[in-house]
Amino acid sequence: MEQEGAEGVPGSEADDAVIQRVLDGDTEAFALLVRRHSQRVHRVGFAWFRDHDDAEDLVQEVFTKAYSKLASFRGGSLFSTWLIRIAYNTATTGKARKRVHEEFHEDAYTIGDNPVEAEAVAREAAREVREALATLSPEQAICVELAFFQDLSYIEISKASGFPVNTVKSHVFRAKRLLRERLDPGLGGMT
């Protein structure tokens, strides 16, 4: 089984070791797991609800569930995959509020030397992406989030979402096609 530690921190304690510490009574060690994985769970929540407040609510609920079920984690997969599965299940049961997506990281766009023009283009691009993402089904949105923003393989997405691998591939393919059509209508049905 592959070990996880803090993302990008060499030599850090593996998740399995931290989990064992928690199960052995060091409940404070759970905070390390929360720090390591809360951003990943937040991204899943944001992909599902398209709202940062709802995503934060999901993070809290997921880690509460993970803590209470930690003894049931068997290590057959990565802890992050198990956690994403809890996040997905929690989101699909509708326990968190769902609101319309209103935020987008506009600072990802910079064009030319004219800051006024760049800001206008960024706002327009953000609006178009926001509208295109809002047209995806929650299942497509979560598969896109996990595939492209969290770099999970189709097999890992399948484990996290419970969808068969071919269904994951289908959701990603259809989502890419829909986004392409919405963001560049000139392409039509080209893939």
Secondary structure, DSSP 8 states (H G I E B T S, - for coil): -----STT-TT---HHHHHHHHHTT-GGGHHHHHHHHHHHHHHHHHHHHS-HHHHHHHHHHHHHHHHHTGGG--SSS-HHHHHHHHHHHHHHTT-S---------GGG---SS-HHHHHHHHHHHHHHHHHHHHTS-HHHHHHHIIIIIS---HHHHHHHH---HHHHHHHHHHHHHHHHHHH-GGGTT--
